[in-house]
Amino acid sequence: MAEVRAKALYEFTGDPKGGELSFEQDDLLVILRQDIGDGWWEARSSSGEQGLIPESYVEIYSLPEPSFPPPPVPQQFQNSSYQYNDVTRNHGSGSFISQPIQPSAPPKQASFDDWDDDDWDDDYDDDASSCGTATTQNVTNNNHQPDSQSIQSHETKNSTLHTASYGTIKKNYSRFSQFSRSGGESFLMGTVTCAVHDSDCVKIINGMYGPEWEMKSEYTCELRDPKKESKLKGLKSFVAYQLIPSFCNIAVSRRYKHFDWLHERLEEKFPCIPIPPLPEKVISGRYETEFISERMKLLQQWINRMVQHPVISQCDVFFHFLTCTDEKKWKQGKRKAEKDEYMGGKYFLTIRNPSNLDMNETEEKLENFSKFVRNMDDNVKHLLNVFHDNMKKHQAPFKREYQKIGGAFKNMAATYASDDLVYSKNLTTAIDHTGDAYNTIGEMYAAQPPKDSISLMEGLNEYKGILSVYPDVLKVHEGAMGKLKECQKQVDDGKLVESEMQNILLRSDTISYATLAEMNHFHQERVRDSKALMQNFLRQQIIFYQNITSQLEESLKMYETA
């Protein structure tokens, strides 16, 4: 069986605990597996040791040839009513297995090209399944079983990496995992190139408080008129929302699945920008009025965050999502977005940034910011727990305790009312009114959370989502700095020429500038949003306690004539 051989471009010191294989520059390696994922392959060194290696550190110089030609298609399967898919492929031997697909049960392709027509409108997929990685669906019949590697689920890939010799390795155990997976390492080492048009360039400027994304224009987008719709005579149903951008005031109809598709596109395109998660998917109750209203509110919150971002709000895929009303043009734009040439690590090629940065100063800033993100994440979760408990107390214990007091005063008033003395009647009325006042205060406590606590919790919950995805963005920069130090060591050892190192430094500056610009954008939004949330909360609290005071003052006045 022919082997895949590769030559090491750089020195790599692996971590034995993570099953990584160390090698020197120019070492010859045999590639055993290329389907590990996250930018890693499994290889064997000349000494016979096996382990994981970063794919961008090596260059394949021999490809395997098929050990035998593929067999001819049997005559009975050459009928035009059959189609063929290469559902399994053995990379080691180069052999293929083709399977006939019966026309009576055509396969549902998971590729985005075919997804437009049927899967795009499947209601179950709207909420119950993810529009995640578009892997080709394996087709089976009674006589064939698909290759287990070829149908490895997206969820399994994200949680663990399975290797033959090293057990289970956690996805983000390796210090290079997120850096390699995002394409950042390929960009840093100059292994990806493409021509960038001026219209596709994104500028970073030095603002008052540091690097900032250049803002071109601002606009808003409103969601409204959610409506349950159906197709295929009611067999498929879904909820559609109307989106109206302020720059054109033309409504487009979008479903949750469209939002999910857009979210995935943005995640894949921008490795340096945290994309907040969408509202969770549900199966039951999704057509209830209350649920539809709540989901629209959360989708509006998500859209607001996107249109406020100076980069996302101007990108082609986002404009396509907001403006395209023609079905044919939608599909064309959709395919174009899925084949975006400036995706992942290649996106850094579009960034135009100022002069060189101080690496040590930048590292210190981003280390501090990383700690800030972790601490803020803890604080937000703690605040959410505190306010959740407080809200429950408002709606039950606080209400109950105030109404206990009110009931006790009402009982006293009833006892006093049994006395027929004329000069006692006004006092009895005042005490009875005090009981009513405390009962009202109890109701006010129960009704208060939607006016202050819930709106505060909604804002905190949005930041909880943003903070949950921010570490992956920071890992890209962390990986770049780690790789930069390795390259500097290679220069010192004479294994890397100075001119190449200078190019690597320039590319590392681009990654640093993008990360700093996003950090400053995050801080600006955090300050603005936190201020608005706290002001609204305190205003509502003041109104609440003023209303309580009014109830008590009104009751107090009645005792003046008692």
N, C-alpha and C positions, 0 to 999 in steps of 0.2 A: 504494500500500500504506500502510495506516494506521501511524502511528508511536507508540511508547510514549514519552511525555514525562514528565520528572520535574523537581522543583524542589529545589535544594540547601537543606538545613536548616542546615548548618554549613559553615564554611570548611574546605577540605582541601588540604594541600600534599603532592602526590604525589611519588614518587621516579621520575624518568624512567628510571633503570636498570632498574626493575622494571616498566616499562610503565604506570605510574600517571598518571592525569590530575588535574591541579590545578584547583580551582575555588573561587569565592567564595560566601558565603552568598547565597541567593536567585537564583543563576544558574539558567538553564533548560538542561536537558540532554536529549539524545535517547538513550534506552536502546537499545543495539544487541543486547546478549545478556544474558540473566538466568540462564544455565546454566553460568556459569564455576565456581561452587562456592566454598566457604570464605568465604561472605559477601561475594563480589565480583561486580560486574556490569561489562560493557563499555559505555562511553558515548561520545557525541560532543558537544563543546561548540559554542556558537554560532559560534566562530571556525573550526570544522572539525577541531579536534584530537580524536584518539581515544585512549582509554586505559581503564585499570581504575579503578573507584571502589568504595568501601565502600557496600554497599546501605543500611546504617542511617543514612547521611549524607543520603539523599535521600528524597523523598516523591513517589510517582507521582500525577499529577493528571489524566492521560488514558490510557485503555485502548484498545487497538486494536479496531476493529470488523471482523468478517469481511468480506473484499472481495467475497464472494459467498456465498449460502446453501449449506449442504452439500447434495450431490445426494441424491435419494431413494434408499432402499434398493431395489436391483433385485428384481423380483418373485420370481425364482428363489431369492433368498437370504432370503426371508421365512419359510421353513419353520422350524418350531420345533426342528428337529434341528441348526440352526446357531446359533452364538453369535458375538458381536461384541466386539472389544476395540479401543479407540483406541490403536493401537500406535505411532503417530507423531503428533506435533503440531508444526505450524509456528507458533511464537509471533509471528513477524512478520506472517503473513497471516491467522492464525486458522483455517487450513484443517485438516481432519482426514482421515485415511485409515483406513478400516475394512477389516478382512480377515476372511474367513470361516474358521472353525476346523472342520475335519472331525471328526465324532464318533468316527471310527475311531482318531483319534490326539489325544485331548484334551490340552490344554496343562497342564503342571505349573506352577501358579501359585507365584511366589516370595513372594507376600504372606504375612504371618504368620498371617492368618485361616485360610488353607487349609493351612498348613504342618503344623498339628497332626496331621492324619490320616495322610498318607503320608510326606512328606519327613521328618517328625519321627522316623520309624522306619527311615529309609533308612540302611543300614549304611555305605555308602560315604561319605555325608555326615558320619558320626560322626568320621572321621579325615582324610579326604582333602580335604574342601571346607570353606570357612568359612561360618559362619552370620552373616556380616557384614551390611552394609547390605541391607535387603530392597527391592530394586528390582524393578519389574514386568518379568517376562520377556517379551521380544519374540517374536512368533510370525511365522513366515515360511512361504511356500509357494513353489512353483516359479516363480511369476509376479511375486512382489513381493520387494523387498529392504528391510529395516528401515532407518530413519534412523540413520546412524552415530553421531550425537550421543546418540540415545535409548538406545543400548546401550553407552555408554562404561562400561568396567568399573570396579568399585570400586577395584581395584588401580591403574588408570591415574589415577583421580581423586586418589588419595593420593600418587602420585609426582610428577605434573606437572599443570600447568594449561595447556591448549592454547588459544591465542587466534589469531584470524585475522591480526592485524597485528603481534603482538609476539613471535612465536616461542614458546618454552617458558619458563615461569616456574616456578621451584621452589615447592613447596607452602608451605614456611615461610620463603620469602624475605622476604615482607612482614612488617613489624613488627606488623601488625594481624591476621595470618592466624589464629593460634590463638585470640586474643581474640575475633575475630568469629565464628569457626567454633563456639566453645563456647557462644555466646549471651551471653557476658559483656558485650559492648559494648551489646547491646540492653537488658540489665538496667541497666547504668550510666546510659544515656541516658533511661531511663524509658519505653522504647517497648514493654515487655511488662508486662502486669499480669494478675493473676487473684486471686480471693478465696482466702485461705489459712485453713483450719480450724485451730483450736488444736491438735488432735490431730496435725496435720502439721508443726507448728513444731519446729524444732531449735534448741536453746539453746547459746550459747557463753558460758562464764563466765571470769572472771579467776582463774586458779589461782595456785599458789605460784610457778610459773616463767613465767607469761604466759597468754595466751588458751588455753582448752582446750574441747574438746567435752564437753558434759555427759553423763556415763555414767548410763544409767537402770538397766540390769540386766545381769548377766553370765551366760553359759552356754557350754556346749561342744557340739560335734557330732562324732560318730564315724562314720567310713566303715568298712564291713566287708562280708564275704561277697560278693566280686565273682563274678559268674556269667555265663557265656555263655548268651544266650537267643536265640530266633528266633521269626519269625512267617511267615505265608504259606507254611506247610509247609516251612520251612527256606530259602526264597528270600532272606529278609532275616535277618541275624544281627547281634548286638551284645553288648557287655558291660554289664551293669547292676550298680550298686553300691547297697548299703543305707546310707542316712543316718539316723542316730538322734540327734536333738537332746536335750540333757539336760533341757530344761524340759517335755518331754512323753513321752520314751522311746517314741515311735511311729516305726517304720521306714518310710521312703519309698524307692521305687526310682528311681534316676536314672542316666542315661547321660551319656557325654561330651558329647553334643549339648546336653543340658540345661544342663550347666556352661557350655558355649560361649554358649548363649542368655543365661544369667544374666550372664555376663561382659560381653556387649554392652549389656545393659540397664543395668548399673551404670556402665559407661563413659559412656553417653549421659546418664544421670541426674545424675552427680556431676562437674561440671567442676573442682571444687576438691579432689578426692580421687584420688590415683594408684591405679589398680586393677592389681594385679600380673598379669602374663600367666599363662595356663594352660600346662600341659605341652604340648609340641609335638604336632601331629597326625602320624600315621603311616599308612601303607597296609599294608605287609607286616609280618608277625610280631605283629600286635596281639592274637592269641588265645593266644600262648605264655604259659605260667605266669609266667615271670620278668618279662616285659613287663607283664602285668596287675598283678603285685605292685608293681612299680616305679611304674607309673602311679597306682595307688591311694595309694601313699605321697605322691606329689607332689600329688595332688588333696586328700589330707588336710591337707597343709601349706598349700595354698591356702585351704581351708575354715577352718582354724585362724586364718589371718590375717584373714579376713572376720568371723568371729564375735568376734574381739577388737577390732574397730573399733567405737567407740561410736555411729557414725551408720549404717554399713552393716548392722550386726547388728540394728538396730531398724527398718529400712525394710520397707515392705510387700512389695516384690518378693522380698526375701531370705526373709522369713517364708513367703511363698507357695511358694518353692522348697524350703524345709526341711520344710514341714508338709502340703502338699496331697496327699491320697491318692485323691481322687475325680476321675475323668477329666473329667467335665463341668465341675466347679468349676475344675479345672486350666486348661482352655481359656478359661474366663471370666476367670480371674485373669491369664492370659497376655496376652489381648487388652487387659485393663485396664492392665497394665504397659507394653505397647507404645504406649498412648495416654496415658501419664502426663502430667498437666497441669503437674507440677513437674519438668520435665526440662531439662537444660542450664542456660541462663541463668536460666530461671524458678525453678530450685532455690534461687537466692539469695533469692527472695522469702520462703522458708520460714524463713530464719535470723533468729534474735533475738539480737542481740549487745549488749554494754555500750556505754558512752559513747564519744565521739570518740577517735580515735587521732591521734598525732603522725605526719604523713605522712612527714617526713624520717627520723624514727627508724625507722619501719616499713620504708621503702625500704632503709635501711642494713642492717637485720636480714635482709631477704630477699635482698639482694645478697650478703651474706656466706653465707647459707644456700645460695644458688645455686652459689657457689664451692665450698662444702662438698660439695654433691651431686656436682659434677664431679670433685673430688679423690677423694671416696670411691669413685666409680665407677671411676676409674683404679686406686685401691688394691685394690679388690675383684678387678678383672680381673687385676692383677699377682699377687695372692695365689693366685688360681685357677691361673694358669700355673705358679707356683712349686710349688704342691702337686701339680699334675698331673705335672710332671717328677719331683718327689720320689717320688710313688706309683709311677711307672714304674721308678725306680731301686730301690725296695724290692722290686719283683716280679721284677726281672731282675739288674742289676749287683750290688746289695748281696747278694742271695741267692747269686749266683754267686761273688762274692769270698770270702764267709765259708765257702762249701762248698769252695772251692779250698783254703783253709787247713785245713779239716777233712779233706779228702782227703789233703793232704800229711802231716798227723799220722797218719792211718790207714796210709799207706804206710810211714812210719817205724816204726810199731808192728808192721807185718807183717814188716819187716826184723829188728827186735829179737826177734820171736817165733821166728826161725830159730836163735837162740842157745839152747842147752839149759841154760844156767846157771840154777840154782834162784833165786839172789838177784836175777836180772834180771826174773823173771816179773811181780812187782808193778809195776815201772816200765813194763813193756810194756803191762800192763792199764791203767795210769793214762794213758799217752799215747794208747792206743786210745780211751779214754773221752773224752779231750780232743778227739779228732777227731770223735767223735759229738756232743759238745757244740757244736762250731762248725757242724756240719751242721744241728743243731737250731736254732741261732741264725739260720742262713740261712733256714730254713723260717719261723721266727718273723717275720723281716723281710718275707717275701713275704705272710704272713697278716695283717700289722699294719694296712695302710691302711683296711680296712673298719671297724676299731675306733676310729680317730681321724681320719685325713685325710679319708676320704670323708664322714663326718658333718659335718666342718667345711666341706668343699667344698659340700655340699648347702645348708647355711645361707648360705654366701657366694653361691651361685648364686641363691637366692631373692632376696637383696638386689640382685644384679645386675639381676634382672627389675624390681624396684621402682624402682631408680635409672634404668632405661632409660625409664620412662614419667613420671618426676617432672618433667622439663623442661617438658612440655606444661602441667602444672598451674601451674608458676611463670610461664609465658608469659602465662597469663590475668591474673595480677596485674600483670605487667610491662606488658601492654597497657592495663590499667585505669589505671595510674599515668601512662602516656604520654598517654592520652586526657584524664585529669584536668588535666594541664599545658596541653593544648591548650584545654580549656574555660576555664581560668584566664586564658589569653591573650585569649580572646574576651571575657571579662568586662572585662579591662583595656582592650580596644579598643572597648568598648561594644556588642559584638555579642551578648552574652548577659547576661540580667538576673541580679542577685545572688540573688534567691530561687530561681531554677532551679539556680544554682550550688550553693547550700546543699543542695538535694535530691540533686544529683550527688555531693556530698561525703559525705552520709550513706550513699548506696549504695556508694560506693567503700570506706567503712569496713567495710561488710558483706563485701566481697570480701577486704579486708585481714585482717579478723578470721578469716574462714574459712581463708585461707592460713596465717596464723600458728598457728591451732589445729591444723591438719594438720601443720605443721612440728613443733610440740611433741609431737604424738602420734608422729610418726616418730622423733624423738630418744628418747623414752621407750622405744619398742619396740627401737630400735637398741641402747641401753645394756643393756636386759634381755637381748636375744638375743646380743649380743656377749659379755657376761659368761658366759652359759650355754655358748656354743660354746667359749670359751677354757678354761673350767673343765673341760669334758668332754675337750677335747683334751689338756690337761696331765695330767689324772688318768690317761688311757689311756697317755700317754707314760711316766709314772712307773711304772705297772704293767708296761709293756713292758720298760723298762730294769731294773726289779727282777727280772723273770723271766730276763733275760740274766745279771744278776749272780748269780742263784741257780744257773744252769747252770755258770757259771765257778767259783763257790765250791764246788759239789759236786765238780767235777773237781779243784780244788785240794786238797781233803781227801784224795784218793786218793794223793797224793804223800807224805803223812805216813808211810805204811807202805811206801813204795817202796824 
